[in-house]
Amino acid sequence: MRLDRWSQNGVLERVYTALAAEGLTGNEVYALDSTAVKARPDAHGAGKNGPQAIGKAREGWNTKIHALATGDRRAEAFSLSAGNVVDAWAGRLLLETVGPLERTVPLLIDRAYEDDLTRLTAWQLRFNPVVPPKRNRMRPWDYDTELYKRRNGAERLFRRLKGFRCVFTRYEKLYRMFAAFVFPACICITLRSVNTP
């Protein structure tokens, strides 16, 4: 019951936002990525009292966690979407919640986000997108291959998040209840990283 009240009142989101305000999440290089979380049969169907963020993709019913990571242990922000939502669209919404920034910062993204609209949105919000062009691009661009190697920080963050059973597999019907489990996982990972080099 307490977790339900906290999720309704946004307590966990405010705690995580306070950590970001204290500078514990860092912001020298950002990486934007997503991961899929399997939704168990208990999580969908029957009655709902709010948005769910569950959709049917090739692998079945799932939810996507989109994260703007600043390393393998820190996420500046995250959002949830249905499993059948396009990554680029959800990524643009997530960038808009964080930006515009005070200074230009590299944004490491994979080819799922390399469309013109996502890159334009990133530039407008003072992110400098570092992404390899797709092979079918008529006018490919150069990108920093050494800096791009750091994009796996987002993948390692997702591996740490999925170490929490309540994040690895979704059993909750509502968006806010599943987010109420993702926030504490992010808080724990961030706090563990404070004294870790």
N, C-alpha and C positions, 0 to 999 in steps of 0.2 A: 504493500500500500504506500509506503514512504517513497519508493522509487517512482510510482505512478504520480504522486503529488509533485515530486521534483521534476519529472518530465513535463508535466502540465505547466509548472511555473518557470521552467527554463533555468533551474538552479545549476545543473551540471554544465550547461552551455555557458553560463556566466563564469563558472569556475575556470573552465578551459580558456575563455576569452581573457580572464584576468592573468592566467599564465602567459598568454601571448603578449599581453600588455607589459608584463614584467621583463620581456625580452628572453624568456626561457625557450622560445621556439626558434629563435635565430632567423635571419632573412638575407643571407648573402647570395644564395642561389636557390631558386624554386624548381621543383619537379612536379608536373601534373600527370596523374595516372589514375586508373580505376581497376577494381577487382570485383569479381562476381562472388556472391554469397548464396549458397543453396538455401531455398526456403522450403522447410518441411511442410507436409500436408496440414499440420496444425496451424501454420501461419497464414494460410489462405483459405478462402471459402467461408461459408456460414455468414453470420452477421458481422458488420463492421461499423465502428463509430468514429470514423475518420479516415484520412488518406493512408494507404498501405505502402506504396512504392515497391510493388511486386509485379513482375511481368514475365511472360513466357518467352524464353529464348530457345536456341537449339538444344541446350542441355537441360531444359525443363524450367520450372518456376524458380526465379531468383531475383535478387536485389543487387544493384551495383553500388559500391562505395567509391566515391570520387574524392581524392585527396590532393591537396596542394602541400607537398612535403618540402621541408627544408633540411632534410637529412634522413638517415635510416631510423631515427628515433623521434622525429618531431614533425608534426603536421600543423601548418598555419591554419588550415580550415578543411572541412570535409562536408560532403553532402551525400544524400542517398537518392537513387532513382530506380525506376523499374528496370528489370533485366533486358527489356527490349528497347530501351531508350538509347539513342545514338550518343556515343562518348563526347563528340565535339560540342553538341548542344549543351549537355550538362556541364562540360568543362568551361564553356563561356559563362554560364550562370555563376559558377563557383569563382571564377576570376573577378567577376563584377562585384561579388560580395567582399573581396579583399582590396581591390584597387579603387581608385588610382593611387599609386605609390608616390613617395616624395622624390625618389631617385630611380633611375632605370636599373633593373635587376634582370639577370638572365633567367629565362624560363625554359627548362628542359622538358620537351614533350615528344611523344612518339608519333608515328605516321597517322594514328587515328585522329589526331588533332591538327594535322597539317593543312587543313582547308584554308582558303583565303580569308573567310569571315572570322575564323578563330584567331588567325595570326594578326588580322587587323584589329580585332578586339584587344588582343594582348598588347599591341603597340600603343593603342589609345590609353590603356591603363598603366603604361610605363613598364611593361614587361618586354624583354628582348627575346623573342622566341628562338630557341636553338633546336632545330628539327631537320632531319634529312628529308629531302623532297621525294615524293613517290616517283617510281621509275617512268610513269607515263606523263610526267610533267613536260610541257613544251619548253618552258624556260626554267630549268633547275637552278638552284642557288647554292652557294657555298655555306658551310656551317662549321663551327668549331668542333672537330671530332674528339679532341682531348677533353673538352668540357662536357661533351655529350656522354662520355663514359660515366659521369657521375649520376646519370639518370636512374641507375639501379638503386639509388637510395630510396626512391619511392617503392620499388619492389620489395626491398628489405623491410620497409615500414609495414607493408601489408603482411609480410610473413610474421612479423611481431604481433600485429593486430590479430591475425588468425590463430595465434597461440592461445587466445582467450576463446573458450568453447562457445560462449554466448555470442561471439562475433563470427566464428567459423561457420556455424550453422544457425540459421534464423528460425526461431520458434514463435516469435511475437507477431501478432497480426498487424498492429499499428506502426506507422512510421515513427511516431514519437517514442514508443516503447523500445523499438530496436535502436534508435538513436541514443536512448538512455543507457544502453549497454555499450555502445561504441564510444561515447564520451568518457566514461571511467577508464576504458581500455587505453584511450589516447592520453588521459591524464597520468595513468600509471607509467606508460612508456616514457612520457616526457619527464616525469619526476625521477625516474631511474637514470635518465641521461644527464641529469644536472651534475653529478659527481663522476661521470664516466667520460674519459677523454675521447 
